[in-house]
């Protein structure tokens, strides 16, 4: 399967889907997915990833997913990157760090975030600061959602392209 766009291995976070889907609709509706299995709210495990899902890649990712137990985490603490991107930090983040380390070791040609950063921080992207968007306004919109008690149960290979974002493959953890 070869497509224009890019793939990302991610852990879906359904409790934040309503918020993240609404922000995606606001910023770039071309990336709203019609795939019922696609979860816009996620923590990236490894991306960008492969351009083509081969049997070998699928087998290797499946083995890592099978060897990774499902894990619980809470989203409540907000962080901000230097570019103004607001995100939630999973606590604990060890499950995400271990999963990313295993994937990056198995696929060294695909380092986290294309190797742009010395360290990576597992996070769920929420929004970007602007005249209309502040940390306070974002937290107000998430009132009743946070703290979100979540469970990482699957790893999705998601494909991102305008008018074609979808899940290519999904693996249960454990």
C-alpha positions as CSV (number, residue, x, y, z in Angstrom):
1,X,0.0,0.0,0.0
2,X,1.6,3.3,-1.1
3,X,-0.2,6.6,-0.6
4,X,0.5,10.3,-0.7
5,X,0.8,11.5,2.9
6,X,2.5,10.1,5.9
7,X,2.0,7.4,8.6
8,X,2.3,7.6,12.3
9,X,2.1,4.9,15.0
10,X,-0.1,6.2,17.7
11,X,-2.0,5.3,20.9
12,X,-5.6,6.4,20.6
13,X,-7.0,8.4,23.5
14,X,-10.9,8.3,23.1
15,X,-11.8,10.4,26.2
16,X,-10.2,13.5,24.4
17,X,-11.7,12.8,21.0
18,X,-14.5,15.3,21.1
19,X,-12.1,18.2,21.9
20,X,-9.3,17.2,19.5
21,X,-11.8,16.5,16.7
22,X,-13.4,20.0,17.2
23,X,-9.9,21.7,17.1
24,X,-9.0,19.7,13.9
25,X,-12.3,20.9,12.3
26,X,-11.4,24.5,13.3
27,X,-7.8,24.4,12.0
28,X,-7.8,22.0,9.1
29,X,-11.1,20.2,8.3
30,X,-9.4,18.4,5.4
31,X,-7.7,16.2,8.1
32,X,-11.0,15.2,9.7
33,X,-11.3,11.5,9.2
34,X,-14.5,9.7,8.1
35,X,-13.0,6.4,9.2
36,X,-14.9,5.3,12.3
37,X,-11.8,3.6,13.7
38,X,-9.7,6.7,13.4
39,X,-9.2,8.5,16.7
40,X,-7.9,12.1,16.3
41,X,-6.9,12.3,20.0
42,X,-3.7,10.4,20.5
43,X,-0.2,10.1,21.9
44,X,2.3,9.5,19.2
45,X,4.4,6.4,19.6
46,X,6.6,6.8,16.5
47,X,6.2,9.1,13.6
48,X,6.7,9.8,10.9
49,X,6.7,6.1,10.1
50,X,6.9,4.0,6.9
51,X,5.5,5.0,3.5
52,X,4.6,1.4,2.8
53,X,3.1,-1.2,5.2
54,X,4.9,-4.4,4.2
55,X,4.3,-7.9,5.7
56,X,7.7,-7.6,7.4
57,X,6.9,-4.2,9.0
58,X,3.5,-5.5,10.0
59,X,5.0,-8.6,11.6
60,X,7.6,-6.6,13.6
61,X,5.1,-4.0,14.9
62,X,2.7,-6.8,15.8
63,X,5.4,-8.5,17.9
64,X,6.2,-5.3,19.8
65,X,2.5,-4.6,20.4
66,X,1.9,-8.2,21.6
67,X,4.9,-7.9,24.0
68,X,3.7,-4.5,25.4
69,X,1.2,-4.8,28.2
70,X,-1.8,-2.4,28.1
71,X,-1.3,0.4,30.7
72,X,-3.2,3.1,32.6
73,X,-2.4,6.8,32.6
74,X,-4.0,10.1,33.6
75,X,-4.2,13.2,31.5
76,X,-4.4,16.3,33.7
77,X,-1.2,18.3,33.6
78,X,-0.9,20.8,30.7
79,X,2.4,21.7,29.1
80,X,3.5,24.2,26.5
81,X,6.2,23.8,23.9
82,X,8.3,26.8,22.9
83,X,6.2,27.3,19.7
84,X,3.1,27.8,21.8
85,X,1.6,24.3,21.3
86,X,-0.5,23.3,24.3
87,X,-0.5,19.7,25.3
88,X,-1.4,17.2,28.0
89,X,1.3,15.2,29.7
90,X,0.4,11.6,30.5
91,X,1.2,10.4,34.0
92,X,2.9,8.1,34.3
93,X,4.5,8.4,30.9
94,X,6.8,5.3,31.3
95,X,4.5,3.1,29.2
96,X,4.7,5.5,26.3
97,X,8.5,5.9,26.7
98,X,9.1,2.2,26.7
99,X,6.8,1.6,23.7
100,X,8.5,4.4,21.7
101,X,12.0,3.1,22.7
102,X,11.1,-0.4,21.5
103,X,9.7,0.8,18.2
104,X,12.6,3.2,17.6
105,X,15.1,0.4,18.3
106,X,13.3,-1.9,15.9
107,X,13.0,0.7,13.2
108,X,16.2,2.9,13.5
109,X,15.4,4.6,10.1
110,X,12.4,6.2,11.8
111,X,13.5,8.0,14.9
112,X,10.9,9.8,17.0
113,X,9.8,13.1,15.3
114,X,12.4,12.4,12.5
115,X,15.2,12.9,15.0
116,X,14.4,16.7,15.4
117,X,14.7,16.5,19.2
118,X,17.3,15.2,21.7
119,X,14.6,13.9,23.9
120,X,10.9,13.3,23.3
121,X,8.0,13.9,25.7
122,X,4.9,11.8,25.3
123,X,2.1,14.2,25.0
124,X,-1.4,14.7,23.5
125,X,-1.6,17.9,21.4
126,X,-4.5,20.2,22.3
127,X,-4.1,23.6,20.6
128,X,-1.7,26.5,19.9
129,X,-1.6,29.8,21.8
130,X,-3.0,32.8,20.0
131,X,-5.0,35.9,20.7
132,X,-8.1,33.7,21.1
133,X,-6.5,30.6,22.7
134,X,-4.9,30.7,26.2
135,X,-4.1,28.0,28.7
136,X,-7.1,29.2,30.7
137,X,-9.5,29.1,27.8
138,X,-8.3,25.6,26.8
139,X,-8.7,24.3,30.4
140,X,-12.2,25.9,30.5
141,X,-13.2,24.0,27.4
142,X,-11.9,20.8,29.0
143,X,-13.8,21.3,32.2
144,X,-15.5,18.0,33.1
145,X,-13.1,16.1,30.8
146,X,-9.9,16.5,32.9
147,X,-8.6,14.7,34.7
148,X,-9.0,12.0,32.1
149,X,-8.3,8.5,33.4
150,X,-7.2,6.5,30.3
151,X,-5.9,3.1,29.3
152,X,-3.6,2.4,26.4
153,X,-5.0,-0.7,24.8
154,X,-4.0,-0.5,21.2
155,X,-1.5,0.8,18.7
156,X,-2.7,2.2,15.5
157,X,-0.9,2.8,12.2
158,X,-2.7,6.0,11.1
159,X,-2.4,7.5,7.6
160,X,-2.6,11.3,7.4
161,X,-3.5,13.0,4.2
162,X,-6.1,15.7,3.3
163,X,-9.5,14.1,2.8
164,X,-8.0,10.6,3.4
165,X,-6.8,10.2,7.0
166,X,-7.6,6.7,8.2
167,X,-6.3,3.7,10.2
168,X,-4.2,1.4,8.1
169,X,-3.8,-1.3,10.8
170,X,-4.4,-1.7,14.5
171,X,-2.8,-4.0,17.1
172,X,-4.0,-4.8,20.6
173,X,-1.4,-4.2,23.3
174,X,-0.5,-7.3,25.3
